[in-house]
Structure formats: C-alpha cells, structure tokens
Amino acid sequence: MMIRTYQPGDEQAQAQIYNAAAGSLPGFKPSTAEEISRRYQGADADPSSRFYAVENGEIVGYAVFGPTGRISIPWCRAGAENCRPPLLKTLLAEMQRRGHQHAWAAYRGDWSSALDFLRQHGFVEKRKMINYIAAVSDLPKSIPMPADRRIEPMQRGDLPRVIALAPNFFIDLDADQLEQFYRHNTFYDFSNSLFVLKDGRQNRTLGAFLLVVSDRFADPTKIDAAMPCFRLGAFGTERERHKRVNGLFSCIFSQDADGDLMLAHAVESLTHGTALTHLAAQVPSEAVSLCQWYDRRFKRQGSFPFLSRELAS
C-alpha cells in the first residue's frame, strides 16, 4: 500500500469511498465529485493536506485535514480497513510537522463507529456544540432600556472589548482577524448585523450580539440539528466552514439581564418588515452560564460532539 497526497481527479474515488463507507449511518447525505471539487477550490484549499491510500493502482481510502486542525477520519473501501491507521498516522504527522498543536473532529453523535475510531486513537470529547431554536412569538419583544444602558452598531474599536467579554470564544483570533471576518463577510452587512451594549455612563462594553436575517439562508425549523455544521454568525466559530441559517442570533455578556436586553432589541427589530418566525443559535457546552441562559429562553434543537487530540510539540 502507498499513501500519497492529492492528484487531480481523485474527487471521484473520494466520493465513491465516502458514500459506500458512510451510506448506512444516520442522517447520511451522499457526496459528489463536483461538490468535493468545489470545496477544494476555496481560498484555503491545500492539496498537500489530503492523503490517499493506493493499492494496485486503486484508491482504497483517504483522510484530510483543514487549516484549523479539523480532520476527517480515514474512510476506506470494504476490505481495505487496514489502511485506516497508517492514513491517520500520516495525516497527524504532517499536521505536527506544520506546527498544529491539536487535531479535532466533529461528527454526528449517533455516528458511533466514527466516534469510536477517534476515541481508540487518542481523541477525547472536549465539548458539544448545542443548537437552539425559539419561536419569535415566544420571545420578549420589548424591555425598557435602563437609563444607564444603550445599544449601538459595533465599531472596529469595540472588538478588543468584545473579545475580553468571552476570551475562550476567540482563542487564536485577534481584533484585526475578527474585523476581517465580520466587515468583509459577503453574507451579511456588518453595520446592520452586529451591535454592542454599553454602559451609558462609563462607556464600558457590557455585551455584544449578532443577528443574521436572510431568506436566502436555511430555515432553522427544517435543519437537521444533529449534523456537525457550524452556524454562520455564532460567536467563536469564525474560523470554520459554516451553515448559513436565517435568523441566527448570537450574544455574549456578563449579566443575564444584559442578555435579555439584547435579545429583546433583536426581536423588536424583526417586527419591522420581516416575516421571520424563528430565531436560531449555537453555543459550546463549555460556556455553561450562557447555555443556561439559552435554556431558559430557547429550546435545544440538537447537538454534535467535538473531539480533540493533542499533538506532540
């Protein structure tokens, strides 16, 4: 068996292998060579991060990793299961050579065979990504704004203070990187989507929220919330590939009352010319107090586990 990196045309074999290996798993969605090709045409495409096991001139398995350290488990043809450990070993060795400190993966919680493989090879669950949903009609539409609070559009100078509110959400991201993501994101308008809550007397940043509204995006009531998809706009997911969800609401704050003010402001804005019926959200389980706040105001829609393995320095 030989392991090599990507060559043009490998997409067809990759799609066939994945569809055959994962086709019986819950919630499976088939892949196509065209879809894989489009994915590999992005700005972060890197042929040398995709590995293929070849036997007798035929691709029998593959594994890939991305720039954020996310990996796929090795998928292989029936009868070629012996290629999985060396594929993983090769992939992790290359990640380590490039300076990655962790490798991680996210799959549906009911894909037990994929999760078991990861656990058998040193991966441990670090968190769950919890997806939420709430009917707009069930949410508060108006809370009087206290005299010492004000909500205004987020400015570039607010970003360092926003990061300071939830530093664990923005690991490895600084204000310049966040501005690049938010201000130059083609899927929503920075000036009309991101807001900060400030102390009206001392001008301190007390919270921040984001609301994405576009009928071009997925209806949150029709999404399979167990799929391992990061939702565009959820704070802390800026470096990942995203599922674009209509009505995505995300917020960070120190006090629940401030979260309530921002949510009410977002809901009130929906009463002006939009037919949106539901808000959606996504929060990591390790943000315990924030999850508790969402649990009181939204309903849990589904979740998926995030497994990680430390790579030797």
N, C-alpha and C positions, 0 to 999 in steps of 0.2 A: 504494500500500500504506500502511496506517495501523497503528501499533503502539500498543496501549492496555494498561492493566492489567486485572486480573481482573474479570469480571462474573458474577453467579450464573448457573449453567447452563453455564459454559464447560467443566466437567468432561467432558461427553460428547464434545465435539470433541477435547479434550486426549487422552482415552483412545484415540479412533479414530486420531488422528495418530501417537501413540506406537506403537500396535500395528502400524500399517502400515509405519512407518519402521524399527522395530527388530525386526519379526517374524522376519526371516531370520537374525538374529545368534545366535551360540552361546549356549545356556542361557537364551534369551529366555523370560520369563514375562509373559503378557498382563496388561494393566491394565484396570480397570473404572472407570466414572464414580463408582460407590459407594465404591470403595477410595480414589480421589483425594479425594473429598468428606470421607471420614473423616480422611485425612491433613491436610486443611486445617482441621479443627476443633480441632486441638491448641492448647495454650496459646501456642505461638509462631507461630500462623497469622498471615499478613500478606498480604492481597490485593494490596497495592501492590508486592510483590516478585515478582509473576507477570505476565509480559508475553506478549501475544498479537498476532501479525501477522494483519491482516484485509485481504482483497482482495474487492471486490464483495460485501461483507456477509458473507463466509465466513471463518472462522478457518482459516488455512493453515499456521500454525506457532506455536510457543510456546517459552519458556525461563523458568526460575525460579531464584531463589537463596534460601538459608536464612539464619538468624541467625548461623551460624558461618562464613559465607562459602562454603559449598558450593553449586555451581551445577549445573544440568543443561545439557548442550549444547542448542542450538536444534534441536528436532525439527520437521520440516515435511512437508507433503503432497508427493507426487511432482509434479514440475513447478514447485514453489514454492521451490526451493533458494535462489533469490536473496534470500529473507527471512532466511537464517541470519546473515550478517554484521551487518545492521542490528539484529537481535534481540540478538545478543551485545553489540554496541556500546552499545545502550540499557541492557541489564542491567548491564554493567560501570560505565557512567557513573553509574547510580543507586547502585550499591554504593560507588563512590568518593565520591559526594555524602554518603553516610551515614557515611563515615569508615572503611570497611573498608580494611585495608592489603593484603589478599591475597584473591584468588578461587581456589577449588580445586575439583577434581572427582575422582571415583573411579568407574571403570568396570572391567568385566572386562578382563583382559589380552588376551583374544582378540577384543575389540571394536575391531579396528584402525581402522575408519572413524571411530568416535567419538574415539579417541585421536589419530588423525592430524589431525582437525579442531582439537583442542585445541592440538596442537603447532604447527600452522600459524598459530595466533593467540596465540602467545607463552607458552603453558603448557609447563612443564618438569616432568619426573618428579622428585619430592623423595624419595620412599621407596616401598617396598612394604609392605603390611600382610600379614604372614605368619601363616597359620592352622596350628595344630598339633593333633595328636591323639596319645593314648597309651592303650594298654590298661592298666587299673588293675593287672591281674595282672603286668605287666612293670615296674611301678614299685616302688621300695623301700617296704616297709611299716613298717619300724622302724629308726631310727637312734638310738642312745643320746644323750640330751640332755647336752651337756657341763655341768659344774657352773657355768660362767660364762655360761650361756645360759638364757633362759626365753621361753616363748610365752604370750601373754595376749590377750584381746579388745582390739581397738583402742578407744581413748577419744578424745574430742574434742581433748584436749591433745596427742595423738600426731601429729595431722595436719600441723602445720608441719614436724616432723622427718621425716615420710614424704615430704613434698614435697621436702625438702632432699636426700633419697636419690637422687631422679631428677627434677631440676628441668625437664629437657627434656620430660618426660611431662606436666607440669602447667602449661604455658605459658598465661597469661591466667586461671589459676584460683588462688584463694587458699584458706586453710583453711576459711573460712566457706562458700564455694561448694561445696567438697568435702563438708563436713558436710551441707549441704542436700541434695546428690545422694545421698549414702550413707545418711544417717539417715532420710531421708523417702522413700526409694525403696520403692515398693509391691511390688516383685518379689522382694525378699529381705530377710531380717532382718539389720540392721546388727550386732546384738550376737552373732549366731551365724555370720556370714559373713566378717568382717574381723578379722585378727589381726596382731599385731606381734611381731617377735623382738627381744628386748632383751638387753643386756649385764647379767648378773645382779649384777655388782659396781658398775658405774658408772651403770647405768640408761640407757645410751645405746640409741637405736633403731637396730638393725642391719639390719632388713628388715621387709617387710610382705607379707601375702598375702591373697587373697580367694578363696573357694570358693563357687560358686553351685550348689545342688543342688535341682532341682525336676522332677518327672516331667511337669509341665505344659509344660516347655520342650522345644525341639527336641533330638532325638537327634543327637549330634555325628557319628556314623558315617553319617548319612543326609543331611547337609548338603552342598550344592554349595559347596565351599570357595573357588571362584573368584569367587563373587558378591561384589560390593562392599558387604558388610554388616559393620558394626562390632558386636562381640560384647559384650553386656551384662556388665560386670564387668571387662573388660580395662582395666588402668590406662592412663590417657591418652586414653580415648575418652568421657569422662564427658559431654561437651557434644553428642555425636552421637546420632542415632537408632540404635536397637540391634536386633540379632537376639538373642533370648533363647535361650541354649544351656544345656542340662543338663550339669553337670559342668565349667563354665568355671572354670579356675584361672588366677590371675594373681599375679605376685610381682615385687618389686624388692628389690635387696640390693647390697652391695658385694663380698662374697666368695662364691664358688661354694659353699663348704661351708655357709654360712648358707642359701643357696637350697635345698640338699639337705635341711637340717633342716626347713625349712618344707614342702617337698613331701612328705617322709615323714610329717610330722604330719598333713597334709591327707589323705593316702592312708589312714593309720591310722584317721582319723575315719570313713572310708567303710565300715569293717568293722563298724560298729555300726548295723545296721538299714537299710541302703540296698542296692539291687540295681544301683547304677550300675556299669557295666563299663568306661567310658572317661572320661578327662579331656580337655578341650579347652583351647586357649589361643590368644591372638592378640598378636603383638608387631610393632612397626615395625622395618623392616630397618636403620634408622639406629642402633638400640640393639644394636650389633654384639656386644658381650660377652654380653648377655642372650640374643640369638639363638643364639650359640654354646652357651650353657648349655642352652637348649631343644633344640638339635640333638642333643645327647648323650643326652637323656632322652626326648624326644618324636619323632614323625615329622612332617615337613612334609606338610600336607594340601592346601595350595593357597595362592594369594596373589592380591592385586589391587594395581594401581599407584595412586598418589596424585599427581596433577599440580597444580601451583600456578602462579599468575601474580601478580607484584607489581603493585599498583595505585598510580598516582602519588599522592603526598600532596597 
